[in-house]
Amino acid sequence: MAVRKTSPAHAEIIHEGAPDVIAQYERSMAELEQIVARMEQGDTTLEQSLKDYERGTQLARQCEQALKAAELRIDALSLPIEPEPAAPKSKPAMPPADAFFDV
């Protein structure tokens, strides 16, 4: 039977929190798109633009972290399948010492 070798950290990435990471990424990206659209209109005050820029930077970092987590997950899932280690070969039994001598 072939097994996929993954580190405990990779196993955690694969199995834990993935839906949360994806949902958080989608929420952050949607909010970031709204901020960009608002800033592109140019109808906000300087103070609001600075707040939007700050929030946009935070959201961009969150998205980047989520993408890195997804990349780690893909890397862990893409590891080559390695065969199970074979059982150690036993050494042949040595013949008794008198088998080497004519008696």
Secondary structure, 3 states (H helix, E strand, C coil): CEEECCCHHHHHHHHCCHHHHHHHHHHHHHHHHHHHHHHHHCCCCHHHHHHHHHHHHHHHHHHHHHHHHHHHHHHHHCCCEEECCCCCCCCCCCCCHHHHCCC
